[in-house]
Amino acid sequence: MQGLFFETDEGVHMALRVVVFLIGLWTAWRSGKAAAEGWAEYPTVIAYTVLLAVGMSFLHYALFQGPFLSLFYYPIDFITLLIFSTAGFRVRRTRQMVQNYYWLYEQASPFSWKNKH
């Protein structure tokens, strides 16, 4: 693929890394949102993120010859993905609570709600 889209092979690898990274973050956001839409509790988000981090580690291994389950890189991947999946979960759960129980709650921030007075 050298010369087709980029001058060097390194440009292709960097572009692929960015695409894989963005897909991972988007998938984490969507998994948190899906857990909230199913009215699942937060431990479900953690379980989804553990599995997603294994999948992302496999992509790093298969595409870039990185380590599969490194004790250094896996926690970094997991924590990064957990931040995005938690954000997706909290944003969706806040919208659910405010829309479904509009007489009880109002939105305090994108991530939380409060009782109406």
N, CA, C and O atoms as a GROMACS GRO file, in nm:
protein
  468
    1MET      N    1   0.082  -0.119   0.000
    1MET     CA    2   0.000   0.000   0.000
    1MET      C    3   0.086   0.125   0.000
    1MET      O    4   0.035   0.237  -0.003
    2GLN      N    5   0.217   0.106   0.004
    2GLN     CA    6   0.307   0.220   0.005
    2GLN      C    7   0.294   0.299  -0.124
    2GLN      O    8   0.297   0.242  -0.233
    3GLY      N    9   0.280   0.428  -0.112
    3GLY     CA   10   0.269   0.512  -0.227
    3GLY      C   11   0.128   0.532  -0.277
    3GLY      O   12   0.102   0.622  -0.357
    4LEU      N   13   0.035   0.447  -0.231
    4LEU     CA   14  -0.103   0.460  -0.277
    4LEU      C   15  -0.173   0.578  -0.208
    4LEU      O   16  -0.232   0.663  -0.275
    5PHE      N   17  -0.165   0.582  -0.077
    5PHE     CA   18  -0.228   0.691  -0.002
    5PHE      C   19  -0.126   0.778   0.070
    5PHE      O   20  -0.150   0.897   0.091
    6PHE      N   21  -0.013   0.720   0.107
    6PHE     CA   22   0.087   0.793   0.185
    6PHE      C   23   0.224   0.774   0.121
    6PHE      O   24   0.245   0.680   0.044
    7GLU      N   25   0.316   0.862   0.155
    7GLU     CA   26   0.451   0.854   0.102
    7GLU      C   27   0.526   0.733   0.158
    7GLU      O   28   0.599   0.666   0.085
    8THR      N   29   0.509   0.706   0.286
    8THR     CA   30   0.582   0.594   0.348
    8THR      C   31   0.485   0.501   0.416
    8THR      O   32   0.368   0.533   0.438
    9ASP      N   33   0.535   0.384   0.449
    9ASP     CA   34   0.454   0.285   0.520
    9ASP      C   35   0.423   0.331   0.662
    9ASP      O   36   0.320   0.292   0.718
   10GLU      N   37   0.509   0.412   0.720
   10GLU     CA   38   0.487   0.462   0.857
   10GLU      C   39   0.360   0.547   0.864
   10GLU      O   40   0.289   0.543   0.964
   11GLY      N   41   0.330   0.623   0.759
   11GLY     CA   42   0.208   0.703   0.756
   11GLY      C   43   0.084   0.616   0.758
   11GLY      O   44  -0.016   0.652   0.821
   12VAL      N   45   0.088   0.503   0.691
   12VAL     CA   46  -0.024   0.411   0.690
   12VAL      C   47  -0.046   0.353   0.830
   12VAL      O   48  -0.160   0.345   0.877
   13HIS      N   49   0.062   0.314   0.895
   13HIS     CA   50   0.050   0.258   1.030
   13HIS      C   51  -0.005   0.362   1.128
   13HIS      O   52  -0.087   0.329   1.214
   14MET      N   53   0.039   0.485   1.115
   14MET     CA   54  -0.010   0.589   1.205
   14MET      C   55  -0.158   0.616   1.181
   14MET      O   56  -0.235   0.633   1.275
   15ALA      N   57  -0.198   0.619   1.056
   15ALA     CA   58  -0.340   0.640   1.024
   15ALA      C   59  -0.424   0.525   1.076
   15ALA      O   60  -0.533   0.547   1.130
   16LEU      N   61  -0.377   0.403   1.061
   16LEU     CA   62  -0.450   0.287   1.113
   16LEU      C   63  -0.460   0.291   1.265
   16LEU      O   64  -0.565   0.257   1.322
   17ARG      N   65  -0.354   0.332   1.330
   17ARG     CA   66  -0.358   0.342   1.477
   17ARG      C   67  -0.463   0.443   1.522
   17ARG      O   68  -0.536   0.419   1.618
   18VAL      N   69  -0.468   0.556   1.454
   18VAL     CA   70  -0.567   0.659   1.489
   18VAL      C   71  -0.708   0.606   1.465
   18VAL      O   72  -0.798   0.628   1.547
   19VAL      N   73  -0.729   0.538   1.353
   19VAL     CA   74  -0.863   0.485   1.323
   19VAL      C   75  -0.903   0.379   1.426
   19VAL      O   76  -1.016   0.380   1.474
   20VAL      N   77  -0.812   0.289   1.461
   20VAL     CA   78  -0.842   0.186   1.562
   20VAL      C   79  -0.870   0.250   1.696
   20VAL      O   80  -0.961   0.208   1.767
   21PHE      N   81  -0.794   0.353   1.732
   21PHE     CA   82  -0.815   0.424   1.858
   21PHE      C   83  -0.953   0.490   1.862
   21PHE      O   84  -1.024   0.478   1.962
   22LEU      N   85  -0.990   0.559   1.756
   22LEU     CA   86  -1.120   0.626   1.751
   22LEU      C   87  -1.236   0.526   1.750
   22LEU      O   88  -1.339   0.550   1.814
   23ILE      N   89  -1.220   0.416   1.680
   23ILE     CA   90  -1.323   0.312   1.681
   23ILE      C   91  -1.339   0.254   1.821
   23ILE      O   92  -1.451   0.228   1.865
   24GLY      N   93  -1.227   0.235   1.890
   24GLY     CA   94  -1.234   0.184   2.028
   24GLY      C   95  -1.307   0.278   2.121
   24GLY      O   96  -1.390   0.236   2.201
   25LEU      N   97  -1.277   0.408   2.111
   25LEU     CA   98  -1.344   0.505   2.197
   25LEU      C   99  -1.493   0.514   2.165
   25LEU      O  100  -1.576   0.521   2.255
   26TRP      N  101  -1.527   0.512   2.036
   26TRP     CA  102  -1.668   0.516   1.996
   26TRP      C  103  -1.741   0.392   2.044
   26TRP      O  104  -1.855   0.401   2.091
   27THR      N  105  -1.676   0.276   2.032
   27THR     CA  106  -1.739   0.151   2.077
   27THR      C  107  -1.759   0.152   2.229
   27THR      O  108  -1.861   0.104   2.278
   28ALA      N  109  -1.663   0.206   2.302
   28ALA     CA  110  -1.678   0.216   2.448
   28ALA      C  111  -1.797   0.306   2.483
   28ALA      O  112  -1.878   0.271   2.569
   29TRP      N  113  -1.807   0.421   2.417
   29TRP     CA  114  -1.919   0.513   2.440
   29TRP      C  115  -2.052   0.442   2.414
   29TRP      O  116  -2.145   0.451   2.494
   30ARG      N  117  -2.059   0.371   2.301
   30ARG     CA  118  -2.183   0.302   2.264
   30ARG      C  119  -2.214   0.187   2.359
   30ARG      O  120  -2.332   0.160   2.385
   31SER      N  121  -2.112   0.119   2.413
   31SER     CA  122  -2.141   0.011   2.507
   31SER      C  123  -2.199   0.066   2.638
   31SER      O  124  -2.292   0.008   2.694
   32GLY      N  125  -2.143   0.177   2.685
   32GLY     CA  126  -2.200   0.238   2.804
   32GLY      C  127  -2.342   0.286   2.781
   32GLY      O  128  -2.429   0.270   2.867
   33LYS      N  129  -2.365   0.344   2.665
   33LYS     CA  130  -2.499   0.390   2.631
   33LYS      C  131  -2.597   0.273   2.618
   33LYS      O  132  -2.712   0.284   2.661
   34ALA      N  133  -2.552   0.163   2.560
   34ALA     CA  134  -2.638   0.044   2.545
   34ALA      C  135  -2.674  -0.014   2.681
   34ALA      O  136  -2.787  -0.058   2.702
   35ALA      N  137  -2.580  -0.016   2.773
   35ALA     CA  138  -2.609  -0.067   2.907
   35ALA      C  139  -2.714   0.021   2.975
   35ALA      O  140  -2.804  -0.030   3.041
   36ALA      N  141  -2.703   0.151   2.959
   36ALA     CA  142  -2.800   0.242   3.019
   36ALA      C  143  -2.937   0.227   2.955
   36ALA      O  144  -3.039   0.230   3.024
   37GLU      N  145  -2.940   0.210   2.823
   37GLU     CA  146  -3.069   0.195   2.755
   37GLU      C  147  -3.142   0.069   2.797
   37GLU      O  148  -3.265   0.064   2.794
   38GLY      N  149  -3.068  -0.034   2.837
   38GLY     CA  150  -3.129  -0.157   2.886
   38GLY      C  151  -3.156  -0.154   3.036
   38GLY      O  152  -3.193  -0.255   3.094
   39TRP      N  153  -3.137  -0.040   3.098
   39TRP     CA  154  -3.156  -0.020   3.241
   39TRP      C  155  -3.067  -0.112   3.324
   39TRP      O  156  -3.103  -0.152   3.434
   40ALA      N  157  -2.951  -0.146   3.270
   40ALA     CA  158  -2.855  -0.229   3.342
   40ALA      C  159  -2.782  -0.144   3.446
   40ALA      O  160  -2.777  -0.021   3.436
   41GLU      N  161  -2.726  -0.211   3.543
   41GLU     CA  162  -2.650  -0.140   3.646
   41GLU      C  163  -2.507  -0.115   3.598
   41GLU      O  164  -2.466  -0.166   3.494
   42TYR      N  165  -2.432  -0.036   3.674
   42TYR     CA  166  -2.297   0.002   3.635
   42TYR      C  167  -2.200  -0.116   3.622
   42TYR      O  168  -2.113  -0.111   3.535
   43PRO      N  169  -2.209  -0.222   3.704
   43PRO     CA  170  -2.117  -0.335   3.684
   43PRO      C  171  -2.124  -0.397   3.544
   43PRO      O  172  -2.026  -0.454   3.497
   44THR      N  173  -2.237  -0.385   3.479
   44THR     CA  174  -2.248  -0.432   3.341
   44THR      C  175  -2.156  -0.351   3.249
   44THR      O  176  -2.096  -0.406   3.157
   45VAL      N  177  -2.146  -0.223   3.274
   45VAL     CA  178  -2.057  -0.138   3.195
   45VAL      C  179  -1.912  -0.183   3.214
   45VAL      O  180  -1.835  -0.188   3.118
   46ILE      N  181  -1.875  -0.216   3.337
   46ILE     CA  182  -1.739  -0.262   3.364
   46ILE      C  183  -1.713  -0.393   3.292
   46ILE      O  184  -1.606  -0.411   3.234
   47ALA      N  185  -1.808  -0.485   3.294
   47ALA     CA  186  -1.791  -0.613   3.225
   47ALA      C  187  -1.776  -0.592   3.075
   47ALA      O  188  -1.690  -0.654   3.012
   48TYR      N  189  -1.859  -0.506   3.016
   48TYR     CA  190  -1.847  -0.476   2.873
   48TYR      C  191  -1.710  -0.417   2.841
   48TYR      O  192  -1.651  -0.449   2.738
   49THR      N  193  -1.661  -0.330   2.929
   49THR     CA  194  -1.534  -0.264   2.905
   49THR      C  195  -1.417  -0.361   2.917
   49THR      O  196  -1.319  -0.349   2.843
   50VAL      N  197  -1.425  -0.457   3.008
   50VAL     CA  198  -1.321  -0.560   3.019
   50VAL      C  199  -1.312  -0.636   2.887
   50VAL      O  200  -1.202  -0.658   2.835
   51LEU      N  201  -1.426  -0.677   2.834
   51LEU     CA  202  -1.426  -0.751   2.707
   51LEU      C  203  -1.380  -0.663   2.590
   51LEU      O  204  -1.308  -0.710   2.502
   52LEU      N  205  -1.420  -0.538   2.590
   52LEU     CA  206  -1.378  -0.447   2.484
   52LEU      C  207  -1.227  -0.423   2.490
   52LEU      O  208  -1.162  -0.414   2.385
   53ALA      N  209  -1.171  -0.413   2.609
   53ALA     CA  210  -1.026  -0.394   2.622
   53ALA      C  211  -0.950  -0.516   2.571
   53ALA      O  212  -0.843  -0.501   2.512
   54VAL      N  213  -1.004  -0.636   2.593
   54VAL     CA  214  -0.941  -0.757   2.536
   54VAL      C  215  -0.947  -0.750   2.384
   54VAL      O  216  -0.849  -0.781   2.317
   55GLY      N  217  -1.060  -0.709   2.329
   55GLY     CA  218  -1.073  -0.694   2.184
   55GLY      C  219  -0.976  -0.593   2.128
   55GLY      O  220  -0.916  -0.615   2.023
   56MET      N  221  -0.960  -0.481   2.197
   56MET     CA  222  -0.867  -0.378   2.150
   56MET      C  223  -0.723  -0.428   2.160
   56MET      O  224  -0.641  -0.398   2.073
   57SER      N  225  -0.692  -0.504   2.265
   57SER     CA  226  -0.558  -0.562   2.275
   57SER      C  227  -0.532  -0.658   2.160
   57SER      O  228  -0.421  -0.663   2.107
   58PHE      N  229  -0.634  -0.734   2.123
   58PHE     CA  230  -0.617  -0.823   2.009
   58PHE      C  231  -0.593  -0.746   1.881
   58PHE      O  232  -0.510  -0.786   1.799
   59LEU      N  233  -0.664  -0.636   1.861
   59LEU     CA  234  -0.641  -0.555   1.742
   59LEU      C  235  -0.499  -0.498   1.738
   59LEU      O  236  -0.436  -0.495   1.633
   60HIS      N  237  -0.448  -0.454   1.854
   60HIS     CA  238  -0.310  -0.405   1.861
   60HIS      C  239  -0.213  -0.517   1.826
   60HIS      O  240  -0.114  -0.495   1.756
   61TYR      N  241  -0.242  -0.636   1.875
   61TYR     CA  242  -0.157  -0.752   1.849
   61TYR      C  243  -0.164  -0.792   1.701
   61TYR      O  244  -0.060  -0.814   1.639
   62ALA      N  245  -0.284  -0.801   1.646
   62ALA     CA  246  -0.301  -0.850   1.510
   62ALA      C  247  -0.257  -0.748   1.404
   62ALA      O  248  -0.200  -0.786   1.302
   63LEU      N  249  -0.282  -0.621   1.427
   63LEU     CA  250  -0.251  -0.520   1.327
   63LEU      C  251  -0.111  -0.461   1.339
   63LEU      O  252  -0.049  -0.426   1.239
   64PHE      N  253  -0.062  -0.450   1.462
   64PHE     CA  254   0.063  -0.376   1.484
   64PHE      C  255   0.171  -0.459   1.553
   64PHE      O  256   0.274  -0.404   1.592
   65GLN      N  257   0.151  -0.590   1.568
   65GLN     CA  258   0.246  -0.681   1.631
   65GLN      C  259   0.285  -0.639   1.773
   65GLN      O  260   0.399  -0.657   1.816
   66GLY      N  261   0.189  -0.582   1.844
   66GLY     CA  262   0.212  -0.546   1.984
   66GLY      C  263   0.186  -0.665   2.074
   66GLY      O  264   0.142  -0.770   2.026
   67PRO      N  265   0.211  -0.652   2.202
   67PRO     CA  266   0.182  -0.762   2.295
   67PRO      C  267   0.031  -0.782   2.308
   67PRO      O  268  -0.046  -0.686   2.302
   68PHE      N  269  -0.010  -0.908   2.327
   68PHE     CA  270  -0.154  -0.935   2.333
   68PHE      C  271  -0.215  -0.890   2.465
   68PHE      O  272  -0.299  -0.800   2.466
   69LEU      N  273  -0.175  -0.950   2.575
   69LEU     CA  274  -0.227  -0.909   2.706
   69LEU      C  275  -0.111  -0.868   2.795
   69LEU      O  276  -0.067  -0.944   2.882
   70SER      N  277  -0.062  -0.750   2.775
   70SER     CA  278   0.048  -0.697   2.852
   70SER      C  279  -0.002  -0.644   2.987
   70SER      O  280  -0.108  -0.582   2.994
   71LEU      N  281   0.073  -0.669   3.092
   71LEU     CA  282   0.035  -0.617   3.223
   71LEU      C  283   0.054  -0.466   3.232
   71LEU      O  284   0.007  -0.403   3.327
   72PHE      N  285   0.123  -0.409   3.135
   72PHE     CA  286   0.140  -0.264   3.132
   72PHE      C  287   0.034  -0.196   3.044
   72PHE      O  288  -0.028  -0.099   3.086
   73TYR      N  289   0.014  -0.248   2.922
   73TYR     CA  290  -0.074  -0.182   2.827
   73TYR      C  291  -0.222  -0.213   2.846
   73TYR      O  292  -0.306  -0.128   2.818
   74TYR      N  293  -0.254  -0.332   2.895
   74TYR     CA  294  -0.396  -0.366   2.913
   74TYR      C  295  -0.465  -0.273   3.012
   74TYR      O  296  -0.573  -0.223   2.983
   75PRO      N  297  -0.406  -0.247   3.129
   75PRO     CA  298  -0.473  -0.152   3.221
   75PRO      C  299  -0.489  -0.012   3.162
   75PRO      O  300  -0.588   0.056   3.190
   76ILE      N  301  -0.393   0.032   3.082
   76ILE     CA  302  -0.405   0.164   3.019
   76ILE      C  303  -0.523   0.164   2.921
   76ILE      O  304  -0.604   0.256   2.922
   77ASP      N  305  -0.531   0.059   2.838
   77ASP     CA  306  -0.644   0.047   2.746
   77ASP      C  307  -0.776   0.040   2.823
   77ASP      O  308  -0.873   0.106   2.787
   78PHE      N  309  -0.779  -0.041   2.929
   78PHE     CA  310  -0.902  -0.059   3.006
   78PHE      C  311  -0.947   0.072   3.069
   78PHE      O  312  -1.065   0.106   3.061
   79ILE      N  313  -0.857   0.144   3.130
   79ILE     CA  314  -0.894   0.268   3.198
   79ILE      C  315  -0.942   0.373   3.097
   79ILE      O  316  -1.040   0.443   3.122
   80THR      N  317  -0.872   0.382   2.984
   80THR     CA  318  -0.914   0.478   2.881
   80THR      C  319  -1.054   0.444   2.829
   80THR      O  320  -1.139   0.532   2.815
   81LEU      N  321  -1.078   0.317   2.801
   81LEU     CA  322  -1.208   0.275   2.752
   81LEU      C  323  -1.316   0.290   2.860
   81LEU      O  324  -1.430   0.323   2.829
   82LEU      N  325  -1.279   0.264   2.986
   82LEU     CA  326  -1.376   0.277   3.095
   82LEU      C  327  -1.421   0.421   3.113
   82LEU      O  328  -1.538   0.446   3.145
   83ILE      N  329  -1.332   0.516   3.092
   83ILE     CA  330  -1.370   0.657   3.101
   83ILE      C  331  -1.480   0.689   2.998
   83ILE      O  332  -1.578   0.755   3.030
   84PHE      N  333  -1.461   0.642   2.875
   84PHE     CA  334  -1.558   0.671   2.770
   84PHE      C  335  -1.687   0.591   2.788
   84PHE      O  336  -1.796   0.643   2.762
   85SER      N  337  -1.677   0.467   2.832
   85SER     CA  338  -1.800   0.389   2.852
   85SER      C  339  -1.879   0.443   2.972
   85SER      O  340  -2.002   0.443   2.969
   86THR      N  341  -1.811   0.488   3.074
   86THR     CA  342  -1.879   0.549   3.189
   86THR      C  343  -1.947   0.679   3.148
   86THR      O  344  -2.059   0.707   3.190
   87ALA      N  345  -1.879   0.758   3.067
   87ALA     CA  346  -1.939   0.883   3.020
   87ALA      C  347  -2.065   0.855   2.937
   87ALA      O  348  -2.167   0.922   2.954
   88GLY      N  349  -2.058   0.758   2.847
   88GLY     CA  350  -2.176   0.722   2.767
   88GLY      C  351  -2.290   0.672   2.854
   88GLY      O  352  -2.406   0.704   2.829
   89PHE      N  353  -2.255   0.593   2.956
   89PHE     CA  354  -2.356   0.541   3.048
   89PHE      C  355  -2.423   0.653   3.125
   89PHE      O  356  -2.546   0.657   3.134
   90ARG      N  357  -2.343   0.744   3.181
   90ARG     CA  358  -2.398   0.851   3.265
   90ARG      C  359  -2.481   0.952   3.184
   90ARG      O  360  -2.584   0.999   3.231
   91VAL      N  361  -2.435   0.984   3.063
   91VAL     CA  362  -2.511   1.078   2.980
   91VAL      C  363  -2.647   1.019   2.945
   91VAL      O  364  -2.749   1.087   2.956
   92ARG      N  365  -2.648   0.894   2.904
   92ARG     CA  366  -2.776   0.830   2.867
   92ARG      C  367  -2.866   0.810   2.989
   92ARG      O  368  -2.986   0.833   2.980
   93ARG      N  369  -2.808   0.768   3.103
   93ARG     CA  370  -2.889   0.747   3.224
   93ARG      C  371  -2.949   0.878   3.272
   93ARG      O  372  -3.063   0.881   3.318
   94THR      N  373  -2.874   0.987   3.262
   94THR     CA  374  -2.927   1.118   3.301
   94THR      C  375  -3.046   1.156   3.213
   94THR      O  376  -3.148   1.202   3.263
   95ARG      N  377  -3.032   1.136   3.082
   95ARG     CA  378  -3.144   1.166   2.992
   95ARG      C  379  -3.265   1.079   3.023
   95ARG      O  380  -3.378   1.127   3.019
   96GLN      N  381  -3.242   0.953   3.053
   96GLN     CA  382  -3.353   0.863   3.087
   96GLN      C  383  -3.427   0.912   3.211
   96GLN      O  384  -3.549   0.921   3.212
   97MET      N  385  -3.352   0.941   3.314
   97MET     CA  386  -3.416   0.982   3.440
   97MET      C  387  -3.492   1.113   3.424
   97MET      O  388  -3.601   1.129   3.479
   98VAL      N  389  -3.434   1.207   3.350
   98VAL     CA  390  -3.499   1.337   3.333
   98VAL      C  391  -3.622   1.326   3.242
   98VAL      O  392  -3.723   1.391   3.267
   99GLN      N  393  -3.613   1.244   3.138
   99GLN     CA  394  -3.726   1.232   3.044
   99GLN      C  395  -3.837   1.141   3.099
   99GLN      O  396  -3.955   1.173   3.085
  100ASN      N  397  -3.801   1.031   3.161
  100ASN     CA  398  -3.902   0.937   3.209
  100ASN      C  399  -3.966   0.979   3.340
  100ASN      O  400  -4.083   0.948   3.365
  101TYR      N  401  -3.892   1.049   3.422
  101TYR     CA  402  -3.944   1.094   3.553
  101TYR      C  403  -3.935   1.246   3.562
  101TYR      O  404  -3.877   1.300   3.656
  102TYR      N  405  -3.992   1.313   3.463
  102TYR     CA  406  -3.982   1.459   3.453
  102TYR      C  407  -4.045   1.530   3.571
  102TYR      O  408  -4.008   1.644   3.599
  103TRP      N  409  -4.139   1.468   3.640
  103TRP     CA  410  -4.203   1.532   3.754
  103TRP      C  411  -4.118   1.520   3.880
  103TRP      O  412  -4.144   1.589   3.979
  104LEU      N  413  -4.016   1.431   3.878
  104LEU     CA  414  -3.931   1.413   3.995
  104LEU      C  415  -3.793   1.475   3.981
  104LEU      O  416  -3.738   1.529   4.077
  105TYR      N  417  -3.736   1.468   3.860
  105TYR     CA  418  -3.595   1.504   3.842
  105TYR      C  419  -3.576   1.609   3.734
  105TYR      O  420  -3.654   1.620   3.640
  106GLU      N  421  -3.469   1.686   3.752
  106GLU     CA  422  -3.423   1.777   3.649
  106GLU      C  423  -3.273   1.758   3.631
  106GLU      O  424  -3.204   1.711   3.722
  107GLN      N  425  -3.224   1.795   3.515
  107GLN     CA  426  -3.084   1.772   3.483
  107GLN      C  427  -2.997   1.872   3.557
  107GLN      O  428  -3.021   1.993   3.551
  108ALA      N  429  -2.895   1.820   3.628
  108ALA     CA  430  -2.801   1.906   3.698
  108ALA      C  431  -2.676   1.931   3.614
  108ALA      O  432  -2.618   2.040   3.619
  109SER      N  433  -2.636   1.832   3.538
  109SER     CA  434  -2.522   1.840   3.446
  109SER      C  435  -2.543   1.732   3.340
  109SER      O  436  -2.638   1.655   3.351
  110PRO      N  437  -2.457   1.723   3.241
  110PRO     CA  438  -2.474   1.614   3.144
  110PRO      C  439  -2.461   1.475   3.207
  110PRO      O  440  -2.505   1.377   3.149
  111PHE      N  441  -2.401   1.467   3.324
  111PHE     CA  442  -2.374   1.339   3.389
  111PHE      C  443  -2.458   1.312   3.513
  111PHE      O  444  -2.444   1.206   3.573
  112SER      N  445  -2.546   1.404   3.554
  112SER     CA  446  -2.622   1.382   3.677
  112SER      C  447  -2.756   1.455   3.673
  112SER      O  448  -2.780   1.542   3.590
  113TRP      N  449  -2.841   1.416   3.765
  113TRP     CA  450  -2.971   1.477   3.780
  113TRP      C  451  -2.995   1.507   3.927
  113TRP      O  452  -2.924   1.457   4.014
  114LYS      N  453  -3.095   1.590   3.954
  114LYS     CA  454  -3.128   1.625   4.092
  114LYS      C  455  -3.278   1.628   4.108
  114LYS      O  456  -3.351   1.633   4.010
  115ASN      N  457  -3.324   1.625   4.232
  115ASN     CA  458  -3.466   1.630   4.262
  115ASN      C  459  -3.519   1.770   4.233
  115ASN      O  460  -3.451   1.870   4.254
  116LYS      N  461  -3.642   1.775   4.183
  116LYS     CA  462  -3.707   1.905   4.166
  116LYS      C  463  -3.757   1.951   4.303
  116LYS      O  464  -3.797   1.870   4.387
  117HIS      N  465  -3.755   2.080   4.322
  117HIS     CA  466  -3.801   2.132   4.451
  117HIS      C  467  -3.938   2.186   4.442
  117HIS      O  468  -3.993   2.234   4.541
   0.00000   0.00000   0.00000
